[in-house]
Amino acid sequence: MKRLSLLAASLLFSAGVLAAAADNVSVDKPYVRLAPPSAPTTGAFMVIRNTGEKDIKVVKADNSASRLTELHTHLNEGGVMKMRPVPAIEVKAKGEAVLQPGGLHVMLIDLKAPLKEGDVVPITLSFDDGSSKRVEATVQRPMPMPATEHLHH
């Protein structure tokens, strides 16, 4: 009987270890901001939710539309908003990280070709445990603030 409970405990333990960060992540509303055709960069935005029991970090992002992909944030330095790369974006256990204009975002740098509205950019998010998740982000023109909400009814 003792051996059986030991086996059950080790199976439970290994199952817990095998649960990759990516398995506990869902991504809502991923989109890439439509940039002017001459713009070499743009940003990708989304809500990253972590349903798992432990904090995770997005440590890298990749996409096929640009030559370089970085995790960025906006910082207010002496009244001037500046974009800065960040080493990781933390997503708390049972929490979420909101990537939005003026805050955290995925930066697409040195675009290979101009993106058109409606294009889909696959973005791969890599986590601190080595797992990754692919997200399909649609290119959208920047939305005006919520005044347009009533038009969708």
C-alpha positions in Angstrom: 0.0 0.0 0.0 2.8 2.3 0.9 4.5 1.8 -2.5 1.3 2.6 -4.3 0.8 6.0 -2.5 4.5 6.7 -3.2 3.9 6.0 -6.9 0.8 8.1 -7.0 2.7 11.0 -5.3 5.5 10.8 -7.8 3.1 10.7 -10.7 1.3 13.8 -9.4 4.6 15.5 -8.8 5.9 14.8 -12.3 2.5 15.9 -13.9 2.8 19.2 -12.0 6.4 19.7 -13.2 5.4 18.9 -16.8 2.7 21.6 -16.9 4.5 24.2 -19.0 3.9 27.9 -18.5 2.4 28.1 -22.0 -0.3 25.6 -21.0 -1.5 28.0 -18.3 -1.6 31.0 -20.6 -4.4 32.4 -22.7 -4.1 35.5 -24.9 -7.0 37.9 -25.6 -7.4 40.5 -28.3 -3.9 40.3 -29.8 -3.4 42.9 -32.5 -0.7 44.8 -34.3 -1.1 48.5 -34.8 -1.3 49.6 -38.4 1.6 51.9 -39.1 2.2 54.2 -42.0 3.7 52.4 -45.0 7.0 54.2 -44.5 7.3 53.3 -40.7 10.0 50.8 -39.9 8.4 49.7 -36.6 5.1 49.1 -35.0 3.7 47.6 -31.8 1.7 44.5 -30.9 -0.7 44.5 -28.0 -2.7 41.9 -26.1 -3.9 40.7 -22.7 -1.8 37.7 -21.4 -3.7 35.7 -18.7 -2.0 33.2 -16.4 -4.4 30.6 -15.0 -1.5 28.7 -13.3 -0.5 28.6 -9.7 2.9 30.3 -10.2 4.1 33.6 -11.7 5.6 33.3 -15.2 7.6 35.6 -17.3 7.5 36.3 -21.0 11.2 36.5 -21.8 11.1 36.8 -25.6 8.8 37.3 -28.6 9.4 36.5 -32.2 7.5 37.2 -35.4 8.1 36.7 -39.1 7.0 40.2 -40.2 10.0 42.1 -38.7 13.7 41.4 -38.4 13.8 42.2 -34.7 11.2 41.7 -32.0 11.6 43.2 -28.5 9.6 43.5 -25.3 9.1 47.1 -24.5 7.5 49.5 -22.0 6.9 53.2 -22.0 8.5 55.2 -19.1 8.0 58.7 -18.1 11.4 60.2 -17.8 11.3 63.8 -16.6 7.9 64.4 -18.3 9.0 62.8 -21.6 7.5 59.4 -22.6 10.3 57.1 -23.7 10.2 53.5 -25.0 12.6 51.2 -23.3 13.3 47.4 -23.8 12.5 45.3 -20.8 14.1 41.9 -20.1 10.8 40.2 -19.4 7.1 40.8 -18.8 5.8 39.2 -15.6 2.4 37.6 -15.5 1.3 36.9 -11.9 -0.3 33.6 -11.0 -4.1 33.8 -11.6 -3.4 37.3 -13.0 -2.8 39.1 -16.3 -0.4 41.4 -18.1 -2.1 44.1 -20.2 0.0 45.1 -23.2 -1.4 48.3 -24.5 -0.4 51.6 -26.1 1.5 53.8 -23.7 2.5 50.7 -21.6 4.0 47.3 -22.1 4.0 46.0 -25.7 5.8 43.8 -28.2 7.9 46.0 -30.6 8.2 44.9 -34.2 11.4 46.5 -35.4 12.7 46.8 -39.0 9.6 45.5 -40.8 10.4 43.4 -43.9 7.4 44.9 -45.8 4.6 47.3 -45.0 1.8 45.7 -43.1 -1.8 46.1 -44.4 -5.0 46.3 -42.3 -6.3 42.7 -41.9 -2.9 41.0 -42.2 -2.2 38.4 -39.6 1.2 38.4 -37.9 2.1 35.2 -36.0 3.9 36.1 -32.8 5.6 33.5 -30.7 5.8 34.3 -26.9 8.6 32.4 -25.1 8.4 31.9 -21.3 11.0 31.6 -18.6 10.5 27.8 -18.4 11.4 27.3 -22.1 7.8 26.8 -23.3 6.2 29.0 -25.9 2.8 30.0 -27.3 2.0 31.2 -30.8 -0.5 34.0 -31.1 -2.2 35.3 -34.3 -2.3 39.1 -34.2 -4.4 40.9 -36.7 -3.2 44.2 -38.1 -5.7 46.9 -37.1 -5.7 50.7 -37.5 -5.4 52.5 -34.1 -8.9 52.7 -32.5 -10.2 56.0 -31.4 -11.0 55.9 -27.7 -14.4 54.4 -26.6 -16.6 57.0 -28.2 -17.2 54.4 -31.0 -18.6 51.8 -28.7 -22.2 52.5 -29.5 -21.7 52.0 -33.2 -21.4 48.2 -32.8 -25.0 47.5 -31.8 
